[in-house]
Amino acid sequence: MSLILIVEDGQAMAEAAAGALQAAGYETAACLTVADGFSMCQERRPALVIAEYYINDGCGLDLLEKLNKLESPPPLIIATGCGQEEAAVRALALGAWDYCVKTEKYLEQLPGLADRCLADQAAKKAALEKETLSRRLEAQNELAGWLAHNFKNILAASIGYLNLIDFHNPDQSPDKRQEYLDDSRNSQESAIHLLEQLIRMTEADAGEAERIIVAEAADAAWELVTSKVLYSVQHNSPERLEAVRDKVEKTVFLNSARRVEPVNMVAADVDSILEAILQNALEAVLSAEEPRVLVLGEITGGALEITVKDNGRGMSENVLKHALEPLFSTKGEVGVGLSLSLVGSLVMRHGGDVQLKSTLGVGTTVKVRLPL
C-alpha cells in the first residue's frame, strides 16, 4: 500500500483529503508545516506528497526545494485554491509532478490524480531499471572485449616464446633459450600489471597515504612508460622499433614539478595516474616533428595539481567527450583502453577532478586535482 503525505494549512482539509485517499486504498499521513513535512519525508519515505501552496510556516514550493536536495525525492503535487498561473509555472519549473486547483470536486478527483502520478512514477522506474540493465550489459560486453583483446594477445605471446625454446635442437644456444624465457616472463608481468590496474580502478579503499616527491614520481613514471612503449613496439611491430626508439630519444621531457614540496598521498595511485597520462602523451607525440611532454605541479587551494601537456596528435571533440569513460581508448577503439579512464577512476576515488583540453594536430593538456 502506497503512503501519501498530505501537507495542508488546516486540520479539517488535511483530514478530508486523507479520507478521500484512504477510501481509494491508500495509506496516508498528514502535517501542517513545511518543517514537519520535510521531516516526515525523511523518516517515512512517502510515495507521493500533496502540498498546499500556502502552508502555515511558508509555501509548498519551500517544501519542494527542500525535497529536491534529497537523494531520491518523492514526487510532489502542489494544490491550491487560488488558481494562480504564475504559481503553477513556478511549481512545475522547480520539478513538481503537477499542479491542481481546489475546486468543489477536488476531493473527488484526488484519488485519480494520485493514481496517475504513481503510475507515471512506476513507468519511469521500470524504464530506468531497463536502461540500467542495458548499461550493465554493455559494460560487461566491453570488459569482456577488453579482456579478450589484451590478455589473449599477452598470453599468446608468452606461450609463443616458450614454444620457441627447443631443447632437442643442439644448435639453439642457452643464451637464445634464456632470451625466449625472459620475453615470456615479461609478457606475463605485463598481464599482471594490467590486472593490478583493473583492481586499483575498482578498490573502494585507496590505501594508506605516505610522503612522496611528485617530481621523482614523474621521472620514474616517464622511465617506465618509455620502456613499455618500446617493448610493445618490439613485440608487436618490430619493423618500427628503430624509428620509434629514435623518436622516443628525441622526445623532450620537461619535469617542472621539482619545486613542489613533498606531499602525503597514496603513492601507488599517484604513480598509476602519472604513468597512464604520460604513456598517453608519449604515444601521442610519436607523430610530432619535435615531440615534447611537459609536467607541471603546484599546491593550491588545499590540493595537489598535476598538469601534463604534449604537442601530439590531439583528440577530436567526440573522443575528448568520452576519454574518461571506462575502457575507452583515446586512440579511437572502444573496449581496448585504460589510460585516461584509469586516471578518472583513481582521481574520483580521492574526491578530485580531471580537466581535459585537446585539439587535433596541436596536442593535449590533462590537469589532475587531488585534495591533500
C-alpha positions in Angstrom: 0.0 0.0 0.0 1.5 3.3 -1.1 1.9 6.1 1.5 0.8 9.6 0.5 1.8 12.5 2.7 -0.6 15.5 2.8 0.7 18.9 3.8 -2.1 21.3 4.4 -2.7 24.7 6.1 -5.7 23.4 8.1 -6.5 20.2 10.0 -10.0 19.9 8.6 -8.8 19.9 4.9 -6.0 17.5 5.8 -8.4 15.0 7.3 -10.8 15.4 4.4 -8.0 14.7 1.8 -6.7 11.8 3.9 -10.2 10.3 4.0 -10.7 10.5 0.2 -7.3 8.8 -0.4 -7.9 6.1 2.3 -11.2 5.2 0.6 -9.3 4.6 -2.6 -6.9 2.2 -0.8 -4.0 4.5 0.1 -2.2 4.8 3.4 -1.9 8.5 4.4 -0.1 10.7 6.8 -0.7 14.4 7.3 1.0 17.5 8.8 0.5 21.3 8.8 4.0 22.8 8.3 6.9 22.7 5.8 9.3 21.6 8.6 7.1 18.7 9.7 6.5 17.7 6.0 10.2 17.5 5.3 10.9 15.5 8.5 8.2 13.0 7.6 9.5 12.6 4.1 13.0 11.7 5.5 11.6 9.3 8.1 8.7 7.6 6.3 9.7 7.9 2.6 6.2 8.5 1.1 5.4 7.5 -2.4 3.8 10.9 -3.1 3.5 14.3 -1.4 0.4 16.5 -1.9 1.2 20.0 -0.6 -1.0 23.1 -0.3 0.6 26.2 -1.9 0.2 28.3 1.2 1.3 26.5 4.4 1.4 27.8 8.0 5.2 28.3 8.1 5.8 29.0 4.4 4.9 27.7 1.0 4.6 24.4 -0.7 7.4 25.4 -3.0 9.7 25.7 0.0 9.0 22.1 0.8 9.6 21.2 -2.9 13.0 22.9 -2.8 14.0 21.0 0.3 12.9 17.7 -1.1 14.9 18.3 -4.3 18.0 18.1 -2.2 17.3 14.5 -1.1 18.9 11.7 -3.0 15.6 10.2 -4.1 12.9 12.8 -3.5 9.2 11.7 -3.8 7.0 13.3 -6.5 5.1 16.3 -5.3 1.8 17.8 -6.4 1.0 21.4 -5.5 -2.7 22.1 -4.7 -4.2 25.5 -4.0 -7.5 27.3 -4.0 -6.1 30.5 -5.6 -5.5 29.1 -9.1 -2.6 31.4 -9.9 -1.0 30.7 -13.2 2.3 32.1 -12.0 2.3 29.7 -9.1 1.7 26.8 -11.4 4.6 27.8 -13.6 7.0 28.2 -10.6 5.9 24.8 -9.2 6.5 22.9 -12.5 9.8 24.7 -13.0 11.0 23.5 -9.6 10.1 20.0 -10.5 6.6 19.4 -9.2 4.9 16.5 -10.8 1.7 18.5 -11.3 -0.3 21.5 -10.1 -4.0 21.4 -9.4 -6.7 23.9 -8.3 -9.0 23.0 -5.4 -12.4 23.2 -7.0 -15.6 21.8 -5.5 -14.6 18.4 -7.0 -11.1 18.4 -5.6 -11.6 15.6 -3.0 -13.5 13.5 -5.6 -10.7 13.9 -8.1 -7.8 13.5 -5.7 -7.5 9.7 -5.8 -7.4 9.7 -9.6 -4.7 12.3 -9.6 -2.7 10.2 -7.1 -3.3 7.1 -9.4 -1.9 8.9 -12.4 1.1 10.2 -10.6 2.1 6.9 -9.1 1.5 5.1 -12.4 3.8 7.6 -14.1 6.5 7.1 -11.4 6.2 3.3 -11.8 6.7 3.5 -15.5 9.7 5.8 -15.1 11.2 3.4 -12.5 10.7 0.5 -14.9 12.3 2.4 -17.8 15.3 3.4 -15.5 15.8 -0.2 -14.4 15.7 -1.4 -18.0 18.2 1.3 -19.0 20.5 0.5 -16.1 20.4 -3.2 -17.0 21.2 -2.3 -20.6 24.2 -0.2 -19.5 25.5 -3.0 -17.2 25.3 -5.5 -20.1 27.1 -3.0 -22.4 29.8 -2.5 -19.7 30.0 -6.3 -19.3 30.5 -6.8 -23.1 33.1 -4.0 -23.2 35.0 -5.6 -20.3 34.9 -9.0 -22.0 36.2 -7.5 -25.2 38.9 -5.7 -23.4 40.0 -8.8 -21.5 39.9 -10.9 -24.7 41.9 -8.3 -26.7 44.6 -7.6 -24.1 45.1 -10.9 -22.3 44.7 -13.1 -25.3 47.5 -11.2 -27.1 49.7 -11.2 -24.0 49.2 -14.9 -23.1 49.6 -15.9 -26.8 52.9 -14.0 -26.9 54.1 -15.7 -23.7 53.2 -19.2 -25.0 54.8 -18.4 -28.3 58.1 -17.5 -26.7 58.0 -20.7 -24.6 57.3 -22.7 -27.8 60.4 -21.3 -29.4 62.6 -23.0 -26.7 63.8 -26.2 -28.3 65.8 -28.4 -26.0 66.1 -31.0 -28.8 67.9 -28.6 -31.1 71.6 -28.7 -30.3 72.2 -25.6 -32.4 69.9 -23.5 -30.1 72.2 -21.7 -27.7 71.4 -21.4 -23.9 71.5 -17.6 -24.4 68.8 -17.8 -27.0 66.7 -20.0 -24.8 67.2 -17.6 -21.9 66.1 -14.7 -24.2 62.8 -16.5 -25.1 62.3 -17.3 -21.4 62.8 -13.6 -20.5 60.4 -12.5 -23.2 57.8 -14.9 -22.0 58.2 -13.7 -18.4 57.9 -10.1 -19.5 54.6 -10.9 -21.2 53.3 -12.5 -18.1 54.4 -9.5 -16.0 52.5 -7.2 -18.4 49.4 -9.3 -17.8 49.8 -8.9 -14.0 50.3 -5.2 -14.4 47.1 -4.9 -16.3 45.2 -6.8 -13.6 46.7 -4.6 -11.0 45.4 -1.5 -12.9 41.9 -3.0 -13.1 41.9 -3.8 -9.4 43.1 -0.3 -8.5 40.2 1.1 -10.5 37.6 -0.8 -8.5 39.0 -0.8 -5.0 36.9 1.1 -2.5 39.8 1.8 -0.2 42.5 3.9 -1.7 45.1 2.7 0.8 47.5 4.4 3.2 48.9 7.8 2.4 52.7 8.3 2.5 55.1 11.1 1.9 56.0 11.4 -1.8 58.0 13.7 -4.0 56.0 14.5 -7.1 58.9 15.2 -9.4 60.6 11.9 -8.5 57.3 10.1 -9.2 57.1 11.8 -12.6 60.6 10.8 -13.5 60.0 7.2 -12.5 56.8 7.1 -14.5 58.4 8.6 -17.6 61.2 6.0 -17.4 58.7 3.2 -17.1 56.4 4.3 -19.9 59.3 4.8 -22.4 60.4 1.2 -21.7 56.8 0.0 -22.0 56.2 1.7 -25.3 59.5 0.4 -26.8 58.8 -3.1 -25.5 55.3 -3.1 -27.0 56.6 -1.9 -30.4 59.4 -4.5 -30.3 57.0 -7.4 -29.9 54.0 -6.1 -32.0 55.7 -4.1 -34.8 59.4 -5.0 -34.7 59.9 -3.3 -38.1 59.1 0.0 -36.5 61.4 -0.4 -33.5 64.3 1.7 -34.6 62.1 4.5 -35.9 60.1 4.6 -32.6 63.3 4.4 -30.5 64.7 7.3 -32.3 61.5 9.3 -31.8 61.4 8.4 -28.1 65.1 9.5 -27.7 64.3 12.8 -29.4 61.3 13.5 -27.2 61.9 16.4 -24.8 60.6 15.6 -21.4 60.4 18.6 -19.1 59.7 17.9 -15.5 58.8 21.3 -13.9 57.3 19.8 -10.7 60.6 19.9 -8.9 59.6 22.9 -6.7 56.6 21.1 -5.4 57.0 20.3 -1.7 56.7 16.6 -0.6 53.0 15.7 0.0 51.1 13.0 1.8 49.3 11.0 -0.9 48.6 7.3 -1.8 51.8 6.7 -3.7 50.5 3.8 -5.8 47.6 5.9 -7.1 49.8 8.9 -7.9 52.2 6.5 -9.7 49.4 4.9 -11.7 47.9 8.4 -12.6 51.2 9.7 -13.8 52.0 6.5 -15.7 48.7 6.5 -17.5 48.8 10.2 -18.5 52.5 10.1 -19.6 52.0 6.9 -21.6 49.1 8.5 -23.4 51.2 11.6 -24.0 54.3 9.7 -25.3 52.2 7.6 -27.7 50.6 10.9 -28.9 53.8 12.8 -29.6 55.4 10.0 -31.6 53.8 11.6 -34.7 55.1 15.1 -33.9 58.1 16.7 -35.6 59.6 18.0 -32.4 57.9 15.8 -29.7 57.6 17.5 -26.3 56.0 16.4 -23.0 55.8 18.9 -20.1 54.9 18.1 -16.4 53.8 20.9 -14.1 52.9 20.7 -10.5 51.8 23.0 -7.7 49.9 23.0 -4.4 46.9 25.4 -4.4 43.7 25.6 -2.6 44.5 22.6 -0.4 45.1 20.3 -3.4 47.9 19.0 -5.5 47.5 19.9 -9.2 49.5 18.0 -11.8 49.3 19.1 -15.4 50.8 17.2 -18.3 51.0 18.9 -21.7 52.0 17.4 -25.0 52.2 18.5 -28.6 51.0 15.3 -30.1 48.2 14.3 -32.4 45.4 15.6 -30.0 41.9 14.3 -29.8 38.7 15.1 -31.7 35.7 16.5 -29.8 34.0 13.2 -29.8 37.0 11.3 -28.4 37.6 14.0 -25.8 34.0 13.8 -24.7 34.4 10.0 -23.9 38.0 9.9 -22.9 37.4 9.4 -19.2 34.8 6.6 -19.7 35.8 3.1 -18.6 37.8 1.1 -21.2 37.5 3.9 -23.8 40.7 4.3 -25.8 41.8 7.8 -26.9 43.3 6.0 -30.0 39.8 5.5 -31.3 39.0 1.9 -30.2 36.3 1.3 -27.7 36.8 -1.5 -25.3 40.6 -1.9 -25.5 42.0 1.0 -23.4 42.5 2.0 -19.8 44.8 5.1 -20.0 42.6 8.2 -19.1 39.7 6.1 -17.8 42.1 4.7 -15.1 43.0 8.3 -14.3 39.4 9.3 -13.9 38.6 6.4 -11.6 41.5 7.0 -9.3 41.1 10.7 -9.1 37.3 10.3 -8.4 38.1 8.0 -5.5 40.2 10.7 -3.9 37.5 13.4 -4.4 39.4 15.2 -7.1 38.7 16.1 -10.7 40.3 15.8 -14.1 40.2 18.5 -16.8 41.0 17.7 -20.4 41.8 20.1 -23.3 42.8 18.9 -26.7 43.0 20.0 -30.3 43.6 17.7 -33.2 47.1 18.2 -34.6 48.1 20.5 -31.8 48.2 18.5 -28.6 46.5 17.7 -25.3 46.6 19.1 -21.7 45.5 16.9 -18.8 45.1 18.6 -15.4 44.5 16.5 -12.3 43.5 18.0 -9.0 43.9 15.8 -5.9 42.8 17.1 -2.5 45.6 16.8 0.1 
